[in-house]
Each structure stands twice: as C-alpha cells, then as structure tokens.
Amino acid sequence: MANETMEKLDVRLLIDGQWLDDAEGGHLPIVDPASEEVAGRVAVVSSANLQYAVEAAQRGFAAWRAMVPFERSIVLRRAAALVRERGDAIGAVLTREQGKPLAQSRHEVAGSADVIDWFAEEGKRCFGQVIPGRTVDTHTLTRLEPVGPVAAFSPWNFPVSQAVKKLAAALAAGCSIILKGPREAPAACAELVRCFVDAGLPAGAIGLLFGHSAEIAEYLVAHPAIRYVTLTGSVSVGKTLASLAGMHMKPLTLELGGHAPVIVCKDADLDLAVSELVKMKFLNAGQVCLSPTRFLVEGPVYEEFVARFAERARNLRVDSGVADTVDMGPVASLRQVEVTQTFVDDAVKCGARLECGGKRLERRGYFYPPTVLSNVPTTARAMNEEPFGPIALVRQFDSREEALAEANRLPFGLASYVFTRSVATEAFLTERLEAGMVAVNRLFSSNIEAPFGGVKDSGYGTEGGTQAIRNFLVEKMVTRFVG
C-alpha cells in the first residue's frame, strides 16, 4: 500500500489514564524514513501537563503498590498477551516510522512480550530476609519495597524493546512510571503502552510523554516525587542526566553507547565469523548499541576475511522495510545519513580503503548501503566516535596483546566479540576485555534472563537478569525487641 494512502499516525500523551493532545505543547512530525514523507504527528507535552503527569504518577503509585504482587503479575501477564495479540499491527507501525525490516520489527515486539512475562514472575519473588539477632529477644528482618515513581527515557532505535525493559521491571516492582518515549519513532512505543493500559493498570500507574528531552528531563529528575531514573541513550546525554540526578540524589540506571570491538583470530571459523558478523553489523542498519564496529583481524586471515565480509555485505538487499525480500532498511533520519557520510569521508581521507558502499543510494528515502572500510587508522573519527550506522571498520593485528590494547583503548565498554577455536585465547581475551558483555563465536541475542549493561562510559547498572528488578526496590531493615 502506498504510504500516502495509509492512515496518518496520530500519537498522543498518556496522563492519568487518558490519551491527550496538548494544545499548548503542539505537535512534531513523524517522518517515514523509507519515503521521507510525513507519516503523522506526535503530541508535545507542555510544562502544565508535566506537572499533571507527576501528580498522576503519585496517585498511580499509591494504587498500584497497594495491590499484592500476585495481582500485579496477573495484570502484567494480560499486557503480555495483548502485545502478542497485536504484534503484527505494532510491528507494521514500527517499520513505518523507524525503517527496520518488518521481520525485525515483529521479532522486537514478540520479544517484548517475553520481557513482560519474565518480570511478571520476578515481581512475585521480591523477598526480604530474617537476620539472627545478637540476643534472644531481638528480631531483625528486611523487606523489599518499591522505590516510588520512576522517570524513564527510551531511544528511537528500538522504541519497543528498550521501553519495555523499563516499564515491565518498574511495574513488576510496584512502582509507577512515566516514560519519555522517542519523538522520532513514537507510535509503536505508544501501542506498547496501550497494551498495559488495556490490561487494567490503575490510572497514573503508567504515563507516556513526548517532546523536548532536555526540558522533560530537567523537570522530572528534579521533581521530589520522582525517586528513580533510567535511561537508554548516548554517552553525552547519559552524563548530563547523571549529573542532574546526582544534584537531586536520585539513583539511576544508564545503558549508553558502545563501540564494540571484534577480535577475529587466525584460528577462527571464518564461515561462522563472516556469517554472524554480517548479520549483527547490519542489523537495523547498524543502529544498535551492541553493533560490532571495530573489526580486528589477525594477519594470516586478514585479506580473506575482508574479501568475504565485503562480498557478503555488498550482496545484502537494501530496500523499504515492508518489501518482501529485504535485509536492511533505511537509516532513521537525514541526520543519520549525513553523520554516516562524514565518518566515511574522514576515514578515506585518513588512508582507509573503501571496500564497498560509501555513498548514499540515489533514491528517495534515507538509504545508505552496507559499507566496509579496511586498513582504517586509529586517527579516523569513526575509530574513536560511535559510528551509529552501517559501517564496518577493519584493521589488522599481529598479536592478541595488540588486539586487546586496541579493543580496550576507548572509554566505551558495552559489548565485545571474540572468534577463536582456542580455549586459551578465549580465556585470555574474555578475562581482560573491558566490557559488560562478551560474545564468543556468536552474536548477542539479548535474552531478558541475562544481565544487559556496560562499564566505563557505556553506563552502569543492568537491565535483565535476576537482579534487574532490584533497581526499582529499596531494602528496609526492621528490628524489634520481643522480650
């Protein structure tokens, strides 16, 4: 169906259980990256409605925390069922506004339902403990209680799966939550939130705002009713938010950018390495925090790896995400095209060799081809700044110590990849790589059962795993005399 014949997207704010426009805040356009046409509009929250949203979250917190964990679990499982029931429709909206292939959108939505189910069960296991007293007439125990209303900020590259980690964990803990969704890709995020509302959450237990990030963050983080902050975003935004949260003594979780190194050793299974790494590199047009970026390949297999990787990248099918056969869709915006081109031009100027791609496709839409650069010097900007796009940067190394030094050179520490058949090499590298996550001979699947987070400038705290719900709980100690 041609885009101009589709129904326009009209995304509203959710405050106190009501979907609202905001006459004072106005609207921003939603642009389809495959056609460059305006696909709809999203409401912008005003300062008056920011206050209204926080007041609603306070009331919602009182009502939601009053429900026992088993009752909250039932509501969350109902939300997960609605996400699955509406999955195809939400996936279609996600592709339309963000650009990724429809199969990837549907996978993202389906995985989000699994996240809700996981936290629905974890919420029933938030136990305290009994601590033996120093005397027979003293009892000491602890209990876990919801921290309070949460302010959450989610990104545009995975507007459903990144939002749901924050929503499901906070709600399972008994918190209310105000989500600032991505204004660049708001509609699928709004449909996710609608599933929670339709599942029966009390009014105010969940809120959804769109608009200017800095203004919303400054208001929410500073407000005394907000007790926790969580963000997925860039390093620069994370540092700003961390500074603001620190000023107001607010704990927070930050999942920030990465610049993932890949170490391909001479004994690696090249068939496996090329296949897995092409999939991961060009997933969502490279707009993935876990995306492999710096490909460090050992000398004896360097030329073969570059040739095979570039050949496979060159043959990827780039088209609209709704096309029947497509491997990679457009990047999300004109700005992403321009930044990607800047990185490529700079790398070539610094002496890198362009193996494939390297120039925006001459067609309507923000299409940039899979691009492979070899012999990239460390002076190139793309080797130092996160290239959030379809660019693979390849360098040769001669020893595992040299590869490790380059892998750890940058302040980023989110994800790393290793391909080797040697158990000794695997142990040497995985123990020394400065990253929150390391994948060996495979790509990441980001299962909610496992912790997800980085070190150094890539943030702190984790989303996922058995500890994730603890972000939204406080431990209270109670001691009493029983003599």
Residue pairs with C-beta under 8 A, 6 or more apart in sequence:
3 32
3 34
3 35
3 37
3 39
3 96
4 37
6 39
6 96
8 38
8 39
8 40
8 41
9 30
9 39
9 40
9 41
9 42
9 93
9 96
9 97
9 187
10 40
10 41
11 30
11 40
11 41
11 42
11 43
11 186
11 187
11 190
11 210
12 19
12 20
12 21
12 43
12 190
13 19
13 20
13 21
13 22
13 43
13 45
13 49
13 53
13 207
13 208
13 209
13 210
14 20
14 190
14 193
14 197
14 206
14 207
14 208
15 49
15 52
15 53
15 56
15 207
15 209
16 52
16 53
16 56
16 59
16 60
16 203
16 204
16 207
17 56
17 197
17 202
17 203
17 204
18 203
20 43
20 49
21 27
21 43
22 43
22 44
22 45
22 46
22 49
24 46
24 48
24 49
25 43
25 44
25 45
25 46
25 49
25 211
26 43
26 44
27 41
27 42
27 43
27 44
28 41
28 42
28 44
28 183
28 210
28 211
29 38
29 40
29 41
29 42
30 38
30 39
30 40
30 41
30 42
30 97
30 184
30 185
30 186
30 187
31 37
31 38
31 39
31 333
32 38
32 39
32 96
32 97
32 99
33 98
33 99
33 329
33 330
33 331
33 332
33 333
33 365
33 366
34 99
34 320
34 321
34 322
34 329
34 330
34 365
34 366
34 367
35 320
35 364
35 365
36 334
36 364
36 365
36 366
39 96
39 97
40 97
40 187
42 183
42 186
42 187
42 210
43 210
43 211
44 183
44 210
44 211
44 212
45 53
45 209
45 210
45 211
45 216
47 215
47 219
49 209
50 209
50 216
50 219
50 220
53 178
53 207
53 209
54 149
54 178
54 220
54 223
54 225
54 226
55 225
56 203
56 204
56 207
57 149
57 176
57 177
57 178
57 204
57 205
57 207
57 225
57 226
58 149
58 176
58 204
58 225
59 203
59 204
60 149
60 176
60 201
60 202
60 203
60 204
60 205
60 206
60 207
61 146
61 148
61 149
61 175
61 176
61 204
61 205
63 202
63 203
63 204
63 205
64 72
64 171
64 174
64 175
64 176
64 201
64 202
64 205
65 146
65 174
65 175
67 75
67 174
69 123
69 124
69 126
69 172
69 174
70 124
72 120
72 123
72 171
72 172
72 174
73 120
73 121
73 123
73 124
73 172
75 199
75 200
75 201
76 116
76 117
76 119
76 120
76 123
76 168
76 171
76 172
76 196
76 199
77 116
77 117
77 120
78 199
78 200
79 116
79 195
79 196
79 198
79 199
79 201
80 113
80 114
80 116
80 117
80 120
81 113
82 195
82 198
82 199
83 90
83 109
83 112
83 113
83 116
83 192
83 195
84 110
84 113
86 191
86 195
87 106
87 109
87 110
87 113
88 106
89 191
90 105
90 109
90 160
90 188
90 191
90 192
91 102
91 105
91 106
91 108
91 109
91 188
92 102
92 105
92 322
93 187
93 188
93 191
94 100
94 105
94 108
94 109
94 159
94 160
94 185
94 187
94 188
95 101
95 102
95 105
95 321
95 322
95 329
96 187
96 321
96 322
97 184
97 185
97 186
97 187
97 188
98 105
98 156
98 157
98 159
98 184
98 185
98 188
98 332
99 285
99 321
99 329
99 330
99 331
99 332
99 366
100 108
100 284
100 285
100 321
100 329
101 321
101 323
101 326
101 327
101 328
101 329
102 321
102 322
104 283
104 284
104 321
105 188
105 321
108 158
108 160
108 161
109 160
109 188
109 192
111 161
111 446
111 448
112 160
112 161
112 164
112 192
114 448
115 161
115 164
115 165
115 168
115 448
116 164
116 167
116 168
118 168
118 448
118 449
119 168
119 169
119 171
119 172
119 448
119 468
119 469
120 168
120 172
122 169
122 172
122 466
122 468
122 469
123 171
123 172
123 173
123 174
123 469
126 144
126 173
126 469
126 473
127 144
128 141
128 142
128 143
128 144
128 475
129 141
129 142
130 139
130 140
130 141
131 140
131 141
131 142
132 140
133 139
133 140
133 479
136 483
137 481
137 482
137 483
138 479
138 480
138 481
138 482
139 479
139 480
139 482
140 477
140 478
140 479
141 477
141 478
141 479
142 475
142 476
142 477
142 478
143 475
143 476
143 478
144 470
144 473
144 474
144 475
144 476
145 174
145 473
145 474
145 476
146 173
146 174
146 175
146 472
146 473
146 474
147 173
147 175
147 227
147 228
147 251
147 472
147 473
147 474
148 175
148 176
148 225
148 226
148 227
148 228
149 175
149 176
149 177
149 178
149 225
149 226
149 227
149 228
150 166
150 170
150 175
150 176
150 177
150 178
150 226
150 227
150 228
150 229
150 230
150 472
151 177
151 178
151 180
151 217
151 220
151 221
151 226
151 228
151 229
151 230
152 163
152 166
152 167
152 170
152 177
152 178
152 179
152 180
152 229
152 230
152 231
153 179
153 180
153 213
153 217
153 229
153 230
153 231
153 232
153 233
153 241
154 162
154 163
154 166
154 179
154 180
154 181
154 182
154 189
154 232
155 162
155 182
155 232
155 233
156 182
156 183
156 184
156 185
156 332
157 284
157 287
157 288
157 289
157 332
157 388
158 284
158 288
159 181
159 182
159 185
159 186
159 188
159 189
160 188
160 189
160 192
161 446
162 232
162 255
163 179
163 181
163 189
163 192
163 193
164 192
165 448
165 452
165 463
165 464
165 468
166 177
166 179
166 230
166 232
166 463
167 177
167 179
167 192
167 193
167 196
167 206
169 463
169 468
169 469
169 471
169 472
170 176
170 177
170 228
170 230
170 472
171 177
171 196
171 201
171 205
171 206
172 469
172 472
173 469
173 471
173 472
173 473
174 472
175 227
175 228
175 472
176 204
176 205
176 206
176 207
177 205
177 206
177 207
178 207
178 208
178 209
178 220
178 226
179 189
179 193
179 206
179 207
179 208
179 209
180 209
180 210
180 211
180 213
180 216
180 217
180 220
181 189
181 190
181 193
181 208
181 209
181 210
182 189
182 210
183 210
183 211
184 332
184 333
185 332
186 210
189 208
190 208
193 206
193 208
196 206
197 206
209 216
213 237
214 240
217 240
217 241
217 244
218 244
220 226
220 229
221 229
221 241
221 244
221 245
221 248
221 250
222 244
222 247
222 248
226 250
227 250
228 250
228 251
228 252
228 471
228 472
229 241
229 245
229 250
229 251
229 252
229 253
230 252
230 253
230 254
230 461
230 463
230 471
231 237
231 238
231 241
231 252
231 253
231 254
231 255
231 256
232 255
232 256
232 289
232 463
233 241
233 255
233 256
233 257
234 256
234 257
234 386
235 256
235 257
235 386
235 411
235 412
235 457
235 458
237 256
238 254
238 256
238 459
239 457
241 252
241 254
242 252
242 254
245 251
245 252
251 471
252 461
253 453
253 459
253 460
253 461
253 462
253 463
253 471
254 459
254 460
254 461
255 289
255 414
255 452
255 453
255 454
255 458
255 459
255 461
255 463
256 289
256 414
256 454
256 457
256 458
256 459
257 289
257 386
257 388
257 412
257 414
257 457
257 458
258 289
258 290
258 291
258 293
258 386
258 412
258 413
258 414
258 415
258 454
258 458
259 293
259 294
259 384
259 385
259 386
259 387
259 410
259 412
259 414
260 290
260 291
260 292
260 293
260 294
260 412
260 414
260 415
260 416
260 417
260 435
261 292
261 293
261 294
261 296
261 403
261 406
261 407
261 416
261 417
261 433
262 277
262 292
262 294
262 295
262 296
262 416
262 417
262 418
262 419
263 296
263 397
263 400
263 403
263 404
263 407
263 416
263 417
263 418
263 419
263 420
263 429
264 270
264 273
264 295
264 296
264 297
264 298
264 301
264 305
264 419
265 298
265 400
265 418
265 419
265 420
265 421
265 422
265 425
266 298
266 299
266 300
266 301
267 420
267 421
267 422
267 425
268 301
268 419
268 420
268 421
268 441
269 419
269 421
269 441
270 301
270 304
270 305
270 308
272 419
272 441
273 305
273 419
273 441
274 305
274 308
274 309
274 312
275 312
276 441
276 442
276 443
277 292
277 295
277 309
277 392
277 417
277 419
277 443
278 309
278 312
278 313
278 316
279 443
280 288
280 290
280 291
280 292
280 417
280 443
280 444
281 291
281 292
281 293
281 313
281 370
281 390
281 392
282 313
282 316
282 327
282 328
282 370
282 390
283 291
284 329
285 328
285 329
285 330
285 331
285 332
285 368
285 389
285 390
286 331
286 387
286 388
286 389
286 390
286 391
287 331
287 332
287 336
287 388
287 389
289 414
289 415
290 414
290 415
290 437
290 444
290 446
291 388
292 392
292 415
292 417
293 382
293 386
293 387
293 391
293 392
293 393
294 383
294 393
294 395
294 406
294 407
295 305
295 309
295 392
295 393
295 394
295 395
296 395
296 396
296 397
296 403
296 406
296 407
297 305
297 306
297 394
297 395
297 396
297 397
298 396
298 397
298 398
298 403
299 396
299 397
299 398
302 394
302 396
305 394
306 355
306 372
306 374
306 394
309 372
309 392
309 394
310 355
310 356
310 372
310 374
313 356
313 357
313 370
313 371
313 372
313 392
314 356
314 357
314 370
316 327
316 328
316 370
317 323
317 325
317 326
317 327
317 328
318 326
318 327
318 328
318 329
318 361
318 367
318 369
318 370
319 325
319 326
319 329
319 367
320 326
320 329
320 330
320 365
321 329
321 330
328 370
328 390
330 365
330 366
330 367
330 368
331 337
331 340
331 366
331 367
331 368
331 389
331 390
332 366
333 366
334 366
336 366
336 368
336 388
336 389
337 360
337 366
337 368
339 388
339 389
340 368
340 371
340 387
340 389
340 390
340 391
341 359
341 360
341 368
342 381
343 380
343 381
343 382
343 385
343 387
343 389
343 391
344 354
344 357
344 358
344 359
344 371
344 373
344 382
344 391
346 380
346 381
346 382
347 373
347 376
347 380
347 381
347 382
347 383
347 393
348 354
348 358
348 373
350 376
350 377
350 379
350 380
351 375
351 377
352 373
352 374
352 375
352 376
352 377
352 380
352 393
353 373
353 374
353 375
354 371
354 372
354 373
355 372
355 373
355 374
355 394
356 369
356 370
356 371
356 372
357 368
357 369
357 370
357 371
357 372
357 390
358 369
358 371
358 373
359 369
360 367
360 368
361 367
361 368
361 369
368 389
368 390
369 390
370 390
370 392
371 390
371 391
371 392
372 391
372 392
372 394
373 382
373 391
373 392
373 393
373 394
374 394
375 394
375 395
375 396
376 382
376 383
376 393
376 394
376 395
377 383
378 384
378 395
378 406
378 409
380 393
382 391
382 393
383 393
384 410
386 412
387 393
395 406
397 403
397 406
400 425
400 428
400 429
403 429
404 428
404 429
404 432
404 433
407 416
407 433
407 434
408 432
408 433
408 434
411 456
411 457
412 454
412 456
412 457
412 458
413 434
413 435
413 436
413 454
413 455
413 456
413 457
413 458
414 435
414 436
414 437
414 453
414 454
414 458
414 459
415 435
415 436
415 437
415 438
415 439
415 444
415 454
416 433
416 435
416 437
416 438
416 439
417 438
417 439
417 440
417 443
418 425
418 426
418 429
418 430
418 433
418 438
418 439
418 440
418 441
419 440
419 441
420 426
420 429
420 440
420 441
426 440
429 438
430 438
430 440
434 455
434 456
435 454
435 455
435 458
436 451
436 452
436 453
436 454
436 455
436 458
436 462
437 444
437 452
437 453
437 454
446 452
446 464
447 464
448 464
448 465
449 464
449 465
450 464
450 465
451 462
451 463
451 464
451 465
451 467
451 468
452 462
452 463
452 464
452 465
453 459
453 460
453 461
453 462
453 463
454 460
461 471
462 468
463 471
